[in-house]
Amino acid sequence: MTKEPGSTRPRPHNVKTESSSSKSASGETDTRSTKSSSSSASARTVKVPISSHPRSTTPYCPLAKTAFIAFLLIRLLSALFSNIVDCDEVFNYWEPTHYLQYGYGMQTWEYSPTYAIKSWAYIQLHALIGNGFNFLFNHDKVKVFYAIRVIFAVICSICETLFYRSAVNNLGPRVGRYLILTMLISAGMWNASIAYLPSTFAMYTTMIAFFYALKPVSTTSGGRIYRTIFWVGLGSLLAWPFSAAVGIPAAIEELVLRTAALKNRFERIQRLIVGLIFSSFIILTPLVLIDYIYYKKFTIVSLNIVMYNIFGGKDKNPDIFGTEPWHFYILNGFLNFNFLFFMALISIPGLIITYFVDPGRISSTSTAGPIYAYLYLAFRLLPFYLWLVTIIIQPHKEERFLFIVYPLICLNSAVALFLIRGWLDRILVFLSDGHLPYARARRYCMKFLTTSIIFICGIISFSHIAALYVHYGAPMTIYKHFYYVEIPSQIAARQLQVDLLNNPINLCIGKEWYRFPSHYFLPEGVRLRFLKSDFNGQLPKYFLEKTYVDLNNVTKLSAEREGTWTIQEGFNNYNLEEVDRYFNVTQCDYIIDLEMNYTRTVSDNAHEESYITQTDHWSEVICRPFLDAENSNSITRAFYLPPNAWQKLKTFISYLPSRLTNSVAFNTLGNLKWGDYCLLRRKDETELINVEKDWTVIPNIRFYVENWYWKYINM
């Protein structure tokens, strides 16, 4: 456990502080380990008052209520303004949820009963929440989408608050303070906190598990390890089975860290076995029963996932969806956490350095030995390393795989910052040679160091968040315009009789299929259709829809969801193209397309026509700028600054030695190329004039911000 000079907090009952505590002139308690002159387990505590004016130096830490409010505010903003960055989130989670709620939606091969590697229990949980909001918002599906995201924000805030308070109580108030700041400012937590993904759910359960795992091993009961096993098990069995790896260090600690009060290793093994059996039973039983209801067969989905990912065989494993180099997660970690990620990487090496240069920084008089405190802390830093190594060695890599340990990245970086602060203190003590006049300067130097690191990391994170919103936010805007403005106005003006089953409006997408934000953004009566593009893999198809004829002889969707257990033709686990997915463009009523003005391959390719330029057939309804990432500066596209700020930065860099700035990245700094992300309407003899925008207020706060922004930069 960490022990910051001057911190006052409850000590775990099996850990004693063996130290000589003295009040330094800087006002911080300088704690150093001493050797007991007695052979007994108890230690003498010698207080050496150096300062005649002692003062309270317990670092300020927000109360749980204050922390929750801070977390909730940031997560709510994320729920309203974050883009969907992963098509897997849409087609594997939002679409099945939409199917359970409304009776239609897209099905991927993973939900075919033949493979059954996605759990309907996880989907049903969210569909129940969505049904409540659907009633509350009078079937406004966009509002239902954002309301579910708001629930994610609330749940994440609760988990973060528990995680933070456990860090304060068990690792010290200064580490706790650094932890809350790093979680609030990180772009990674901004993106992951409200994503509808199993890895995000596993991130929630990991934080709750560590609420218990950060505590020391109990000498009287197995409550700590039982609860840790349960929450890790819930995340792995309900969401993603491989997330169980983060609980391995806690299990090992339960077996190897011994104290005088608990030396019986069999008792600890018994705790683990009982915890595993009990947790597996109470979690798997309802999961298997719910999945049986939907698949009409008994299956353990988490086991199916493991079998597919590890024992799938050649051409039947995740590698067919693409592979990345080993440093993929290093780059990704820097984008989402910048310097905090590198601090997390050095947390255990830093702990080793501290043990030799400043051993009193972390001290204990546990009967297990003076090294116990370092081992105690090391076991809490290990899960991040274990998970990082686990996913790095896998050829198939995706950003969401790292979500599980995003809170642990913040924890490790907070501990590293605590240790670095101690190193600086030691250096300043050495330089001042014990002179009291330097004490205040020492205190200000340490405050300046920690404040500067947090501030710089926060600015970089905010810049990355803004870049994602400004550069890639067009699809969400276009689809909301389609939902709230275009379709209602066209139906009203043309007196159209739209019917999902017999006379739908066909919205077609080609190369932009993976940016589709789900049927929650399509009004009732609109069907999604796929056009042939360069993508030659397997696209989803509609779930089987059961219908019935009512008393008015109108065909309607049944409340029964036969599509969950009916095996449809046209699915494979090789990611091979299925041609039955494609639609004839002549039958499209609308097309959403992206025209990259600086990328010639889009217009030259026969499978990816430039519909925007076909003005004889299509009229432009609304367009928004969308970044051409391939032809833009790599630094500028990742971090947002106003254009004039990039120019000033470029001017400043030009004064540096040419050997430091002679690269393409610096020479093109600030250069961005833009495309047009457009909604197109088919031209016909009844085409209407453009309809004035009439945004609804909720949840269209984003619209006003976007419209103001684009007017501002075009001035």
LUMRO-317416 format. One record per residue (C-alpha): residue in one letter; x, y, z. Coordinates in Angstrom, 3 decimals. Layout:
<pts>
a_X_Y_Z
...
</pts>
This chain:
<pts>
m_0.000_0.000_0.000
t_1.225_3.506_-0.654
k_1.878_5.855_2.141
e_2.162_9.529_1.315
p_3.916_11.672_3.856
g_1.384_13.188_6.127
s_-1.543_11.077_4.987
t_-3.931_9.827_7.631
r_-6.190_6.892_6.775
p_-7.348_3.639_8.318
r_-4.720_0.919_8.201
p_-5.726_-2.632_7.292
h_-5.813_-4.704_10.442
n_-3.087_-7.072_9.280
v_-0.653_-4.327_8.344
k_1.245_-2.206_10.849
t_3.225_0.900_10.146
e_6.818_0.498_11.249
s_8.239_3.949_10.819
s_9.906_6.914_12.289
s_7.488_9.721_11.544
s_8.744_13.258_11.535
k_7.257_16.535_10.468
s_9.491_18.163_7.894
a_9.826_21.884_7.529
s_7.871_21.670_4.309
g_4.875_20.569_6.280
e_4.830_16.992_4.976
t_5.507_14.000_7.140
d_8.736_12.270_6.090
t_8.223_8.586_6.811
r_11.198_6.248_6.879
s_11.339_2.602_7.894
t_13.306_1.753_11.038
k_14.539_-1.496_12.453
s_12.902_-2.617_15.632
s_15.261_-3.306_18.498
s_12.874_-5.985_19.702
s_12.378_-9.409_18.161
s_8.633_-9.139_18.651
a_6.225_-8.402_15.797
s_5.244_-5.056_17.286
a_7.156_-1.937_16.381
r_8.095_1.247_18.130
t_6.930_4.506_16.604
v_9.263_7.401_17.309
k_8.026_10.914_16.616
v_10.706_13.515_15.996
p_9.135_16.971_15.831
i_11.234_19.155_13.542
s_8.719_21.877_12.983
s_7.397_23.764_15.985
h_4.239_24.639_14.040
p_2.700_21.367_12.873
r_-0.101_21.608_10.359
s_-2.543_19.220_8.789
t_-1.155_17.822_5.542
t_-3.808_15.261_4.666
p_-4.375_15.795_0.932
y_-7.837_16.883_-0.051
c_-9.974_14.148_-1.601
p_-13.534_14.722_-2.801
l_-16.250_12.930_-0.892
a_-18.031_10.081_-2.642
k_-21.029_12.286_-3.440
t_-18.847_14.985_-4.973
a_-16.879_12.413_-6.963
f_-20.080_10.851_-8.290
i_-21.417_14.210_-9.452
a_-18.137_14.990_-11.226
f_-18.069_11.591_-12.927
l_-21.732_11.825_-13.888
l_-21.365_15.270_-15.454
i_-18.528_14.138_-17.705
r_-20.185_10.837_-18.621
l_-23.471_12.559_-19.506
l_-21.604_14.850_-21.873
s_-20.003_11.798_-23.406
a_-23.400_10.115_-23.800
l_-24.732_13.102_-25.722
f_-21.731_13.984_-27.857
s_-19.680_10.822_-28.463
n_-19.736_9.161_-31.863
i_-20.126_5.437_-32.400
v_-16.629_4.422_-33.419
d_-17.047_0.660_-33.802
c_-19.450_-1.003_-36.254
d_-19.408_-4.077_-34.024
e_-21.231_-2.012_-31.399
v_-23.997_-1.281_-33.898
f_-24.548_-4.606_-35.620
n_-23.836_-6.954_-32.714
y_-25.548_-5.011_-29.915
w_-27.706_-2.048_-30.928
e_-29.333_-3.945_-33.806
p_-30.333_-7.077_-31.822
t_-31.660_-4.787_-29.082
h_-33.719_-2.926_-31.691
y_-35.022_-6.270_-32.929
l_-36.233_-7.273_-29.458
q_-37.866_-3.878_-28.980
y_-39.442_-3.240_-32.369
g_-39.486_-6.570_-34.185
y_-36.922_-5.850_-36.889
g_-33.198_-5.262_-37.087
m_-29.980_-6.604_-38.542
q_-28.601_-10.033_-37.644
t_-24.942_-11.033_-37.802
w_-23.655_-14.568_-38.116
e_-22.728_-14.622_-34.426
y_-26.432_-14.661_-33.510
s_-27.263_-17.602_-35.732
p_-28.181_-20.574_-33.513
t_-25.649_-22.538_-35.545
y_-22.822_-20.594_-33.868
a_-24.447_-18.881_-30.834
i_-21.448_-16.850_-29.722
k_-23.449_-13.838_-28.567
s_-25.611_-13.928_-25.463
w_-29.252_-12.862_-25.664
a_-29.202_-12.404_-21.891
y_-26.902_-9.401_-22.340
i_-29.149_-7.982_-25.084
q_-32.375_-8.606_-23.167
l_-31.074_-6.616_-20.218
h_-30.730_-3.542_-22.422
a_-33.950_-4.141_-24.333
l_-35.922_-4.052_-21.082
i_-34.419_-0.653_-20.289
g_-35.136_0.520_-23.836
n_-38.788_-0.571_-23.626
g_-39.309_1.632_-20.595
f_-37.850_4.647_-22.365
n_-39.776_3.823_-25.537
f_-43.012_4.234_-23.603
l_-41.741_7.359_-21.853
f_-40.658_9.081_-25.078
n_-43.664_8.036_-27.162
h_-41.696_5.756_-29.518
d_-39.039_8.348_-30.371
k_-36.205_5.930_-31.086
v_-33.409_8.494_-31.146
k_-34.347_9.586_-27.651
v_-34.474_5.936_-26.583
f_-30.937_5.494_-27.939
y_-29.596_8.440_-25.946
a_-31.579_7.467_-22.849
i_-29.896_4.043_-22.841
r_-26.574_5.827_-23.156
v_-27.501_7.978_-20.155
i_-28.058_4.774_-18.162
f_-24.565_3.695_-19.194
a_-23.270_7.038_-17.913
v_-24.980_6.588_-14.530
i_-23.753_3.010_-14.103
c_-20.207_3.941_-15.059
s_-20.233_6.876_-12.633
i_-21.311_4.620_-9.778
c_-18.581_2.100_-10.589
e_-15.944_4.831_-10.867
t_-16.991_6.291_-7.529
l_-16.652_2.921_-5.786
f_-13.283_2.337_-7.441
y_-12.060_5.791_-6.413
r_-13.171_5.492_-2.779
s_-11.487_2.102_-2.452
a_-8.262_3.620_-3.782
v_-8.481_6.424_-1.223
n_-9.094_4.027_1.669
n_-6.512_1.413_0.683
l_-3.826_3.227_-1.323
g_-3.913_6.638_0.302
p_-5.684_9.948_-0.325
r_-3.013_11.307_-2.657
v_-3.205_8.290_-4.978
g_-6.996_8.547_-4.792
r_-6.876_12.197_-5.777
y_-4.639_11.460_-8.760
l_-6.927_8.595_-9.744
i_-10.102_10.653_-9.902
l_-8.363_13.333_-11.944
t_-6.906_10.891_-14.457
m_-10.263_9.161_-14.942
l_-12.037_12.475_-15.458
i_-9.591_13.852_-18.015
s_-8.765_10.746_-20.056
a_-10.127_10.474_-23.589
g_-10.145_6.700_-23.190
m_-12.660_6.751_-20.343
w_-14.719_9.319_-22.281
n_-15.075_6.916_-25.211
a_-15.409_3.624_-23.343
s_-17.752_4.712_-20.566
i_-20.923_4.869_-22.696
a_-20.173_2.285_-25.392
y_-22.662_-0.560_-25.800
l_-20.010_-3.276_-25.824
p_-19.216_-6.319_-23.653
s_-15.759_-4.884_-23.023
t_-17.379_-1.783_-21.508
f_-19.613_-3.927_-19.298
a_-16.526_-5.894_-18.258
m_-14.869_-2.556_-17.471
y_-17.767_-1.741_-15.117
t_-17.477_-5.087_-13.323
t_-13.694_-4.754_-13.139
m_-14.043_-1.472_-11.245
i_-16.481_-3.039_-8.779
a_-14.229_-6.086_-8.425
f_-11.307_-3.814_-7.592
f_-13.428_-2.047_-5.003
y_-12.821_-5.272_-3.069
a_-9.516_-6.408_-4.591
l_-7.692_-3.239_-3.493
k_-8.287_-4.273_0.097
p_-5.697_-6.488_1.823
v_-6.221_-10.207_2.173
s_-8.602_-10.802_5.059
t_-7.409_-12.836_8.042
t_-10.895_-13.692_9.260
s_-13.161_-14.292_6.258
g_-13.221_-14.858_2.521
g_-15.573_-11.966_1.811
r_-12.964_-10.022_-0.146
i_-12.043_-12.808_-2.545
y_-15.649_-14.064_-2.857
r_-16.893_-10.655_-4.010
t_-13.903_-10.139_-6.281
i_-14.512_-13.498_-7.947
f_-18.216_-12.749_-8.362
w_-17.764_-9.420_-10.134
v_-14.922_-10.642_-12.316
g_-17.044_-13.699_-13.099
l_-20.080_-11.589_-13.979
g_-18.043_-9.576_-16.462
s_-16.482_-12.659_-18.015
l_-19.565_-14.900_-18.180
l_-22.127_-12.284_-19.192
a_-19.893_-10.104_-21.348
w_-16.439_-11.285_-22.374
p_-14.849_-14.454_-20.928
f_-11.243_-13.357_-21.448
s_-11.717_-10.442_-19.039
a_-11.323_-12.967_-16.204
a_-7.561_-12.519_-16.627
v_-7.652_-9.287_-14.600
g_-8.661_-11.293_-11.529
i_-5.710_-13.696_-11.669
p_-3.323_-11.518_-9.562
a_-5.938_-11.261_-6.788
a_-6.258_-15.060_-6.742
i_-2.480_-15.509_-6.641
e_-2.186_-12.963_-3.841
e_-4.756_-14.907_-1.872
l_-2.474_-17.927_-2.048
v_1.046_-16.530_-1.676
l_0.921_-13.503_0.626
r_0.950_-14.983_4.083
t_0.541_-13.490_7.524
a_0.771_-14.906_11.032
a_-3.006_-14.890_11.300
l_-3.554_-16.855_8.103
k_-0.794_-19.307_7.250
n_-3.055_-22.198_6.315
r_-2.751_-22.344_2.541
f_-5.503_-24.963_2.265
e_-7.950_-22.506_3.788
r_-7.088_-20.009_1.055
i_-7.413_-22.608_-1.703
q_-10.778_-23.531_-0.244
r_-11.859_-19.904_-0.481
l_-10.984_-19.782_-4.173
i_-12.744_-23.039_-4.989
v_-15.889_-22.106_-3.080
g_-15.938_-18.640_-4.653
l_-15.528_-20.016_-8.183
i_-18.200_-22.681_-7.805
f_-20.733_-20.438_-6.090
s_-20.245_-17.487_-8.473
s_-20.335_-19.697_-11.570
f_-23.578_-21.300_-10.442
i_-25.500_-18.135_-9.587
i_-24.308_-16.358_-12.759
l_-24.497_-19.171_-15.319
t_-27.874_-20.533_-14.254
p_-29.964_-17.506_-15.340
l_-27.735_-16.899_-18.375
v_-28.189_-20.416_-19.722
l_-31.942_-20.297_-19.102
i_-32.374_-16.934_-20.866
d_-30.252_-18.024_-23.810
y_-32.319_-21.223_-24.010
i_-35.474_-19.137_-24.368
y_-33.996_-17.319_-27.373
y_-31.875_-20.022_-29.011
k_-34.229_-22.903_-28.135
k_-31.250_-24.984_-27.094
f_-29.031_-25.226_-24.047
t_-25.731_-23.478_-24.663
i_-23.052_-21.683_-22.673
v_-22.240_-18.681_-24.834
s_-19.045_-17.781_-22.970
l_-17.721_-21.292_-23.668
n_-18.657_-20.938_-27.342
i_-16.686_-17.697_-27.495
v_-13.596_-19.360_-26.033
m_-13.899_-22.317_-28.396
y_-14.197_-20.052_-31.432
n_-11.368_-17.701_-30.488
i_-8.874_-20.338_-29.359
f_-9.882_-23.590_-31.031
g_-11.671_-22.287_-34.112
g_-9.051_-23.621_-36.486
k_-7.636_-22.200_-39.685
d_-9.761_-19.506_-41.337
k_-12.298_-19.777_-38.517
n_-10.863_-17.459_-35.886
p_-10.778_-13.697_-35.263
d_-7.648_-13.276_-37.392
i_-9.779_-13.369_-40.554
f_-11.139_-9.951_-39.579
g_-7.673_-8.365_-39.747
t_-4.433_-8.283_-37.792
e_-2.326_-5.463_-36.395
p_1.345_-5.110_-35.334
w_2.381_-5.543_-31.702
h_2.637_-1.787_-31.085
f_-1.033_-1.170_-32.010
y_-2.080_-0.895_-28.360
i_0.894_1.308_-27.478
l_-0.197_3.853_-30.073
n_-3.817_3.466_-29.076
g_-2.932_3.916_-25.417
f_-1.104_7.139_-26.166
l_-4.016_8.528_-28.220
n_-6.483_7.855_-25.411
f_-4.309_8.547_-22.355
n_-1.230_10.313_-23.825
f_1.522_10.544_-21.179
l_-0.625_8.838_-18.546
f_-0.327_5.598_-20.520
f_3.476_5.686_-20.389
m_3.308_6.464_-16.682
a_1.110_3.391_-16.252
l_3.738_1.333_-18.071
i_6.478_2.446_-15.674
s_4.452_1.948_-12.483
i_5.998_-1.392_-11.462
p_9.542_-0.451_-12.615
g_9.021_2.744_-10.638
l_7.977_0.712_-7.629
i_11.219_-1.263_-7.846
i_13.278_1.929_-8.133
t_11.468_3.401_-5.140
y_12.240_0.303_-3.080
f_15.956_0.993_-3.487
v_16.136_4.808_-3.507
d_13.313_5.707_-1.124
p_12.146_2.556_0.707
g_10.286_4.517_3.360
r_7.929_5.916_0.731
i_5.900_2.716_1.068
s_6.363_0.885_4.348
s_4.791_-1.764_6.507
t_5.511_-3.801_9.616
s_3.445_-6.796_8.612
t_4.708_-10.034_10.135
a_5.153_-11.193_6.546
g_8.163_-8.889_6.372
p_8.979_-5.259_5.434
i_8.653_-6.044_1.730
y_4.955_-6.842_2.198
a_3.791_-3.302_1.358
y_5.639_-3.392_-1.978
l_4.218_-6.799_-2.826
y_0.771_-5.603_-1.758
l_0.975_-2.712_-4.220
a_2.607_-4.767_-6.971
f_-0.292_-7.227_-7.006
r_-2.662_-4.314_-7.589
l_-0.594_-2.986_-10.482
l_-0.101_-6.368_-12.176
p_-3.568_-6.805_-13.782
f_-2.902_-4.007_-16.278
y_0.366_-5.590_-17.392
l_-1.159_-9.056_-17.563
w_-4.039_-7.898_-19.748
l_-1.802_-5.798_-21.992
v_0.524_-8.732_-22.676
t_-2.468_-11.023_-23.254
i_-3.980_-8.872_-25.994
i_-0.662_-7.782_-27.544
i_0.292_-11.368_-28.403
q_-3.034_-11.851_-30.205
p_-2.761_-11.060_-33.950
h_-6.313_-9.668_-34.128
k_-6.396_-6.362_-32.272
e_-9.134_-3.813_-31.736
e_-9.331_-0.718_-29.583
r_-12.261_-2.029_-27.544
f_-10.186_-4.953_-26.248
l_-8.277_-2.485_-24.089
f_-11.448_-0.986_-22.545
i_-11.417_-3.509_-19.708
v_-8.274_-2.061_-18.135
y_-8.881_1.619_-18.855
p_-9.582_2.270_-15.136
l_-6.462_0.277_-14.256
i_-4.394_2.437_-16.607
c_-5.592_5.393_-14.553
l_-4.770_3.563_-11.308
n_-1.267_2.610_-12.412
s_-0.560_6.118_-13.690
a_-1.801_7.593_-10.394
v_0.596_5.351_-8.445
a_3.426_6.254_-10.836
l_2.709_9.948_-10.312
f_2.813_9.387_-6.560
l_6.195_7.674_-6.864
i_7.632_10.347_-9.175
r_6.579_12.973_-6.673
g_8.567_11.096_-4.031
w_11.649_10.972_-6.272
l_11.463_14.731_-6.766
d_11.148_15.210_-3.025
r_14.282_13.130_-2.421
i_16.211_15.089_-5.026
l_15.142_18.411_-3.534
v_16.032_17.238_-0.014
f_19.454_16.264_-1.273
l_19.968_19.614_-3.017
s_18.743_21.657_-0.050
d_21.012_19.716_2.318
g_18.417_19.993_5.098
h_18.237_23.808_5.120
l_14.837_25.007_6.295
p_14.546_27.993_3.875
y_14.242_25.549_0.986
a_11.276_23.735_2.525
r_8.578_25.921_0.984
a_10.263_25.757_-2.419
r_10.241_21.948_-2.168
r_6.532_21.952_-1.523
y_5.797_24.288_-4.429
c_8.036_22.306_-6.765
m_6.185_19.067_-6.032
k_2.802_20.743_-6.441
f_3.943_22.311_-9.687
l_5.110_18.941_-11.023
t_1.877_17.067_-10.318
t_-0.345_19.953_-11.408
s_1.580_20.379_-14.656
i_1.368_16.676_-15.535
i_-2.373_16.529_-14.890
f_-3.021_19.805_-16.721
i_-0.971_18.905_-19.813
c_-2.515_15.438_-20.041
g_-5.970_16.956_-19.654
i_-5.420_19.476_-22.459
i_-4.143_16.757_-24.807
s_-7.083_14.489_-23.968
f_-9.597_17.268_-24.539
s_-7.939_18.009_-27.873
h_-8.331_14.364_-28.914
i_-11.974_14.267_-27.817
a_-12.673_17.450_-29.776
a_-10.929_15.998_-32.831
l_-13.162_12.914_-32.798
y_-16.256_15.084_-32.530
v_-15.314_17.701_-35.130
h_-13.622_15.427_-37.656
y_-15.937_12.411_-37.556
g_-19.280_13.632_-36.192
a_-21.037_14.052_-39.554
p_-22.809_10.632_-39.697
m_-24.703_11.187_-36.443
t_-25.819_14.606_-37.643
i_-26.940_13.317_-41.050
y_-28.956_10.429_-39.630
k_-30.687_12.638_-37.071
h_-31.641_15.060_-39.803
f_-33.029_12.121_-41.760
y_-35.052_11.001_-38.720
y_-36.380_14.313_-37.437
v_-36.615_16.483_-40.549
e_-36.414_14.758_-43.907
i_-38.783_11.803_-43.524
p_-41.492_13.598_-41.467
s_-41.513_16.541_-43.887
q_-41.661_14.341_-46.983
i_-44.440_12.175_-45.575
a_-46.464_15.215_-44.601
a_-45.927_17.052_-47.895
r_-46.528_14.094_-50.213
q_-49.188_12.402_-48.100
l_-47.163_9.198_-48.333
q_-48.499_5.948_-46.930
v_-45.336_4.355_-45.605
d_-45.413_0.785_-44.375
l_-42.377_-1.144_-43.202
l_-43.670_-4.466_-44.547
n_-45.475_-3.513_-47.752
n_-44.317_-0.069_-48.812
p_-41.066_0.900_-47.047
i_-38.756_3.782_-47.781
n_-35.406_2.335_-48.842
l_-32.299_4.012_-47.429
c_-29.217_2.655_-49.188
i_-25.606_2.679_-48.051
g_-22.561_1.351_-49.843
k_-19.050_1.940_-48.619
e_-20.438_3.764_-45.561
w_-22.134_0.677_-44.140
y_-19.793_0.541_-41.151
r_-20.736_4.078_-40.021
f_-24.446_3.277_-39.836
p_-25.511_4.188_-36.256
s_-28.336_1.570_-36.044
h_-32.066_1.460_-36.777
y_-32.633_3.709_-33.775
f_-31.828_6.510_-36.221
l_-34.272_5.328_-38.906
p_-37.932_6.343_-38.629
e_-40.681_3.732_-38.691
g_-41.258_2.533_-42.213
v_-37.638_2.886_-43.389
r_-35.568_-0.107_-44.455
l_-31.785_-0.210_-44.607
r_-30.343_-1.572_-47.862
f_-26.762_-2.410_-48.807
l_-25.135_-1.462_-52.102
k_-22.109_-3.287_-53.453
s_-18.802_-1.665_-52.440
d_-15.138_-2.588_-52.156
f_-15.881_-4.533_-48.986
n_-15.956_-8.234_-49.850
g_-16.725_-9.692_-46.445
q_-19.983_-10.837_-44.888
l_-22.598_-8.165_-44.215
p_-25.511_-8.627_-41.793
k_-29.069_-9.310_-42.902
y_-32.473_-8.723_-41.346
f_-33.647_-11.033_-38.599
l_-36.554_-13.240_-39.612
e_-39.718_-11.242_-38.985
k_-42.933_-12.953_-37.946
t_-46.107_-11.183_-39.080
y_-49.863_-11.498_-38.590
v_-52.977_-9.961_-40.153
d_-55.122_-7.901_-37.793
l_-58.895_-7.412_-37.865
n_-58.537_-4.577_-40.367
n_-56.718_-6.897_-42.755
v_-53.421_-5.057_-42.148
t_-50.182_-7.017_-41.924
k_-48.219_-6.220_-38.785
l_-45.149_-7.463_-36.979
s_-45.757_-10.083_-34.327
a_-44.529_-9.702_-30.763
e_-42.909_-13.126_-31.059
r_-39.230_-13.064_-31.974
e_-38.767_-16.250_-33.963
g_-35.664_-14.825_-35.577
t_-33.622_-15.549_-32.466
w_-33.953_-19.323_-32.840
t_-34.663_-19.761_-36.544
i_-31.636_-20.729_-38.611
q_-31.473_-18.557_-41.714
e_-29.526_-19.425_-44.817
g_-26.673_-17.188_-45.854
f_-24.449_-17.092_-42.770
n_-20.898_-18.415_-42.443
n_-18.073_-18.119_-39.928
y_-15.384_-17.559_-42.575
n_-16.333_-13.902_-43.248
l_-17.097_-14.833_-46.848
e_-19.215_-12.498_-48.941
e_-22.921_-13.300_-49.223
v_-24.334_-11.711_-52.384
d_-27.961_-11.867_-51.220
r_-27.261_-8.801_-49.077
y_-27.078_-6.363_-52.004
f_-29.893_-4.136_-53.238
n_-30.598_-2.662_-56.657
v_-29.699_1.018_-56.599
t_-32.612_1.853_-58.900
q_-34.992_0.946_-56.063
c_-33.297_3.230_-53.511
d_-35.233_6.252_-52.280
y_-32.292_7.711_-50.385
i_-28.544_7.175_-50.325
i_-26.064_8.221_-47.665
d_-22.664_8.559_-49.287
l_-19.232_10.003_-48.645
e_-17.335_11.851_-51.342
m_-13.646_12.216_-50.550
n_-12.632_15.169_-52.664
y_-8.951_14.317_-52.337
t_-9.149_10.529_-52.732
r_-9.367_9.419_-56.348
t_-9.816_5.713_-55.625
v_-13.415_6.240_-54.475
s_-14.662_7.667_-57.779
d_-12.474_5.430_-59.943
n_-13.644_2.141_-58.430
a_-16.501_0.468_-60.293
h_-18.086_-0.872_-57.072
e_-18.052_2.486_-55.319
e_-19.840_4.960_-57.498
s_-19.792_8.633_-56.698
y_-23.500_9.153_-56.164
i_-22.993_12.726_-55.027
t_-21.814_13.702_-58.489
q_-24.784_12.010_-60.217
t_-26.919_15.132_-60.045
d_-29.309_13.875_-62.739
h_-30.521_11.127_-60.421
w_-29.849_12.410_-56.907
s_-30.427_15.706_-55.158
e_-28.498_16.801_-52.116
v_-30.578_17.054_-48.942
i_-27.858_17.851_-46.408
c_-24.081_17.521_-46.343
r_-21.551_17.857_-43.549
p_-17.733_17.951_-43.693
f_-16.019_14.658_-42.897
l_-12.272_14.321_-42.481
d_-10.260_12.592_-45.192
a_-7.962_10.909_-42.684
e_-5.824_9.195_-45.308
n_-4.746_12.487_-46.860
s_-4.566_14.607_-43.701
n_-1.662_15.209_-41.358
s_-1.501_12.371_-38.830
i_-0.975_14.652_-35.821
t_-3.546_17.245_-36.824
r_-6.259_14.659_-37.437
a_-5.725_13.093_-33.990
f_-5.685_16.318_-31.945
y_-7.918_19.308_-32.568
l_-6.747_22.921_-32.485
p_-8.271_25.898_-34.301
p_-6.574_26.432_-37.694
n_-4.795_29.627_-36.601
a_-3.401_27.810_-33.546
w_-1.828_25.158_-35.790
q_-0.218_27.893_-37.877
k_1.258_29.557_-34.805
l_2.558_26.206_-33.570
k_4.076_25.530_-36.965
t_5.785_28.918_-36.911
f_7.206_28.218_-33.475
i_8.500_24.799_-34.568
s_10.218_26.367_-37.568
y_12.704_28.036_-35.200
l_13.895_24.658_-33.951
p_16.932_22.945_-35.539
s_16.034_21.517_-38.946
r_17.157_18.030_-37.973
l_14.309_17.959_-35.453
t_11.618_19.255_-37.788
n_12.639_17.861_-41.168
s_9.827_15.326_-41.515
v_6.554_15.037_-43.378
a_4.565_15.112_-40.135
f_5.970_18.504_-39.134
n_6.055_19.995_-42.620
t_2.352_19.272_-43.160
l_1.296_20.150_-39.617
g_-2.167_21.706_-39.615
n_-3.093_20.337_-43.044
l_-6.515_18.697_-43.163
k_-8.388_17.436_-46.189
w_-12.159_17.192_-46.063
g_-14.825_15.169_-47.813
d_-18.592_15.604_-47.972
y_-20.862_13.284_-46.005
c_-24.262_13.630_-47.643
l_-27.844_12.502_-47.563
l_-29.149_12.211_-51.138
r_-32.769_11.982_-52.277
r_-33.814_10.404_-55.555
k_-35.073_12.941_-58.048
d_-38.539_12.531_-59.525
e_-41.373_14.633_-60.846
t_-42.831_15.180_-57.387
e_-39.623_16.335_-55.742
l_-40.211_18.993_-53.141
i_-38.323_22.124_-52.394
n_-35.956_22.003_-49.429
v_-37.808_21.951_-46.146
e_-36.819_24.319_-43.368
k_-35.155_22.668_-40.413
d_-37.310_22.278_-37.339
w_-35.156_20.568_-34.745
t_-36.744_19.087_-31.680
v_-35.070_20.140_-28.484
i_-34.080_16.809_-26.941
p_-31.631_15.236_-27.655
n_-30.630_17.755_-30.321
i_-28.333_19.909_-28.244
r_-25.623_18.468_-30.442
f_-27.260_20.002_-33.534
y_-26.995_23.535_-32.218
v_-23.361_23.087_-31.252
e_-22.519_21.670_-34.665
n_-24.362_24.381_-36.616
w_-22.672_27.103_-34.572
y_-19.268_25.489_-35.049
w_-19.462_25.184_-38.832
k_-20.761_28.756_-39.174
y_-17.854_29.934_-37.030
i_-15.061_28.231_-38.979
n_-16.547_29.316_-42.311
m_-16.609_32.984_-41.375
</pts>
